[in-house]
């Protein structure tokens, strides 16, 4: 095999690829990866800034869902709206923010269809940075949905523990970021954004509605109770209720964080692999 020769016009010395290969950079440090992820996240923030209608769903949905579910189910389940607020607001908070993560996979598929990620793949950057950056930018969407849901609850008479609200908001955003890796994988594997959205809704609707977010578990059939108790959304809702009611972080918080870590550890590498193979 012959080595390719490249003339260095500055020094007049011929450089072969065999000689240059040992000094070529083949790895990217953790600090560089973090900076590249933040740079890609900044790109996502700029997209939101120039296209603010991307926030339409996270501004309207929390208001509508909070008003609708509270006044429809409040009297039937708790006897009155005031007693139902500590039950429904944490459930609405979890449902709204987790459902918002579906958009991550849809937008990722749309970007890939435009060829943007083909360019990212050719750059000397960490393979995970384009995906992680896009997911980090969507944390802004989670924050908007969280703030609006809490504000609506307070305006309706909900009086949670302040630091418990802060802790629960961070917990929900961390868990939603982890779940968004699932939809990032779907965005990399599927060929149409509409398919990503449709299948994602089929997954998330049973998980959110077949949980303890809206009604007590003991009112459900026995077979359904078993599913609801094992549902990770139920653990997250219970954790948020405990935090907002008393500020106490119990075992449900631990289970929620462990679940988020497990989902990220499993689906992040799969999403990166699918991204490298399919772009």
C-alpha positions in Angstrom: 0.0 0.0 0.0 1.3 3.4 -0.9 0.9 6.4 1.4 -0.8 9.5 0.0 1.5 12.5 -0.2 0.4 16.1 0.6 2.6 19.1 -0.1 2.9 21.6 2.8 3.3 24.9 0.9 4.4 26.8 4.0 7.4 24.6 4.7 8.0 23.0 1.3 8.0 19.6 3.0 6.0 16.6 1.7 3.7 15.1 4.3 2.5 11.6 4.0 -0.8 10.4 5.6 1.2 7.6 7.3 3.4 10.2 9.0 0.5 12.4 9.9 -1.8 9.6 11.3 0.0 9.2 14.7 -0.4 12.9 15.5 -4.0 13.1 14.3 -6.6 13.5 17.0 -8.8 10.4 17.4 -10.5 11.1 20.7 -12.6 13.9 22.2 -12.3 14.7 25.9 -15.3 14.9 28.2 -14.9 18.7 28.6 -14.8 19.1 24.8 -17.9 16.9 24.5 -19.7 19.1 27.1 -18.8 22.3 25.2 -20.0 20.8 21.9 -23.3 19.7 23.4 -23.8 23.2 24.8 -23.0 24.7 21.4 -25.6 22.5 19.8 -28.1 23.3 22.6 -27.5 27.0 21.8 -28.4 26.3 18.2 -31.7 24.8 19.4 -32.3 27.9 21.6 -31.8 30.1 18.5 -34.3 28.0 16.6 -36.9 28.7 19.3 -36.0 32.4 19.4 -36.5 32.7 15.6 -39.5 30.4 15.6 -41.4 31.1 18.8 -44.5 29.2 17.7 -42.6 26.1 18.8 -43.6 27.0 22.3 -47.3 27.1 21.4 -48.1 23.7 22.7 -46.3 24.1 26.0 -48.1 27.5 26.7 -51.6 26.4 25.8 -51.7 22.8 26.8 -50.9 23.3 30.6 -53.6 26.0 30.9 -56.3 23.9 29.1 -55.5 20.6 30.7 -55.3 22.2 34.2 -58.7 23.9 33.9 -60.4 21.0 32.1 -59.3 18.1 34.3 -59.7 20.0 37.5 -63.3 21.2 36.9 -64.4 18.0 35.3 -63.0 15.5 37.8 -62.7 17.6 40.9 -66.3 17.2 42.2 -66.6 13.6 41.3 -63.3 12.4 42.8 -62.6 14.7 45.8 -66.0 16.3 46.4 -64.8 19.8 45.4 -62.1 21.5 43.3 -60.1 22.7 46.3 -59.4 19.2 47.7 -58.6 17.9 44.2 -55.9 20.4 43.4 -53.1 18.7 45.5 -54.0 15.5 43.6 -54.4 16.8 40.0 -51.8 19.5 39.7 -48.8 17.1 40.2 -50.5 14.7 37.8 -51.0 17.5 35.2 -47.4 18.7 35.7 -46.0 15.2 35.0 -48.3 14.5 32.1 -47.7 17.8 30.4 -43.9 17.9 30.7 -43.4 14.2 29.8 -45.8 14.5 26.8 -43.9 17.5 25.6 -40.8 15.4 25.2 -42.5 13.7 22.2 -41.9 16.8 20.1 -38.1 16.2 20.5 -38.2 13.1 18.3 -40.4 14.8 15.8 -38.2 17.9 15.4 -35.1 15.7 15.3 -36.6 13.7 12.4 -37.5 17.0 10.5 -33.9 18.3 10.9 -32.5 15.0 9.6 -34.8 15.2 6.6 -33.4 18.6 5.8 -29.9 17.2 5.8 -28.6 19.3 8.7 -27.4 16.3 10.6 -25.5 15.0 7.7 -23.3 18.0 8.0 -23.0 17.5 11.7 -21.9 13.9 11.2 -19.0 15.1 9.0 -17.7 17.5 11.6 -14.9 16.5 14.0 -17.2 16.6 17.0 -18.4 14.1 19.5 -21.0 11.8 18.0 -23.5 12.4 20.8 -23.3 16.3 20.7 -25.9 16.9 18.0 -28.5 14.7 19.7 -27.7 15.8 23.2 -27.7 19.5 22.2 -31.1 19.2 20.6 -32.5 17.5 23.7 -30.9 20.0 26.1 -32.5 22.9 24.1 -35.9 21.3 24.7 -35.4 21.7 28.4 -36.6 25.3 27.9 -39.9 23.8 26.7 -40.1 21.7 29.8 -39.4 24.7 32.0 -42.2 26.8 30.3 -44.7 23.9 30.7 -43.7 23.5 34.4 -44.0 27.1 35.3 -47.4 27.6 33.6 -48.8 24.5 35.3 -47.7 25.6 38.7 -48.9 29.2 38.2 -52.3 27.9 37.1 -52.6 25.7 40.1 -51.7 28.6 42.5 -54.2 30.9 40.8 -56.9 28.2 41.3 -56.0 27.9 45.1 -53.3 25.3 45.3 -50.8 26.1 48.0 -47.7 23.8 47.7 -44.4 23.9 49.6 -42.2 26.4 47.8 -38.9 24.4 47.9 -40.9 21.2 47.1 -42.1 22.8 43.9 -38.6 23.8 43.0 -37.3 20.2 43.6 -40.3 18.6 41.8 -39.8 20.9 38.8 -36.1 19.8 38.6 -37.1 16.2 39.0 -39.7 16.3 36.3 -37.4 18.0 33.8 -34.6 15.5 34.5 -37.0 12.6 34.0 -38.4 14.2 30.8 -34.9 14.7 29.4 -34.3 11.0 30.0 -37.5 10.0 28.3 -36.7 12.2 25.3 -33.8 9.8 24.5 -36.5 7.2 23.6 -38.1 9.6 21.1 -34.7 10.6 19.8 -34.1 7.0 19.0 -37.5 6.8 17.3 -36.6 9.9 15.3 -33.4 8.3 14.1 -35.0 5.1 13.1 -38.2 6.2 11.4 -38.4 7.9 8.1 -41.3 10.3 8.7 -41.9 12.9 11.4 -45.6 12.1 11.4 -44.8 8.4 12.1 -42.6 9.4 15.1 -45.4 11.6 16.5 -48.1 9.0 16.0 -46.2 6.1 17.6 -44.9 8.2 20.4 -48.5 9.2 21.3 -49.6 5.6 21.3 -46.8 4.9 23.8 -47.3 7.9 26.1 -51.1 8.1 26.3 -51.5 4.7 28.1 -48.5 5.4 30.3 -49.9 8.8 31.5 -53.6 8.0 31.7 -53.2 4.5 33.1 -51.4 5.9 36.1 -52.3 7.5 39.4 -52.1 11.0 37.9 -55.9 11.7 37.8 -57.8 9.2 39.9 -57.1 7.0 43.0 -55.6 3.6 42.2 -58.0 1.8 44.5 -61.0 2.7 42.2 -59.5 0.7 39.3 -59.9 -3.1 38.6 -57.3 -5.4 40.1 -55.5 -6.1 36.9 -55.2 -2.5 36.1 -54.0 -1.6 39.6 -51.0 -4.0 39.1 -50.0 -2.1 36.0 -50.5 1.3 37.5 -48.4 0.5 40.5 -45.6 -0.7 38.3 -45.9 2.2 35.9 -42.9 4.6 36.2 -45.2 7.6 35.6 -47.0 6.7 38.8 -43.8 6.7 40.8 -42.9 10.1 39.4 -46.4 11.5 40.1 -46.3 10.2 43.7 -42.8 11.8 44.1 -44.0 15.2 42.9 -47.1 15.0 45.3 -44.8 14.2 48.3 -42.4 17.0 47.4 -45.1 19.7 46.8 -47.2 18.7 49.8 -44.4 18.5 52.5 -41.1 19.1 50.8 -40.1 15.6 51.8 -38.1 13.5 49.3 -39.1 9.8 49.7 -38.3 6.6 48.0 -40.4 7.5 45.0 -37.9 10.3 44.2 -35.1 7.7 44.3 -37.0 5.4 42.0 -37.7 8.2 39.6 -34.1 9.2 39.4 -32.9 5.6 39.1 -35.4 5.1 36.3 -34.2 8.3 34.5 -30.6 7.1 34.8 -31.4 3.7 33.4 -33.4 5.0 30.5 -30.6 7.4 29.6 -27.9 4.7 29.9 -29.9 2.4 27.7 -31.4 4.6 25.0 -28.7 7.3 24.6 -26.1 4.9 23.1 -28.8 3.3 20.9 -29.9 6.7 19.6 -26.3 7.7 18.8 -25.7 4.4 17.0 -28.9 4.8 15.0 -28.0 8.4 14.2 -24.5 7.4 12.9 -26.0 4.6 10.8 -29.0 6.3 9.3 -27.9 9.9 8.6 
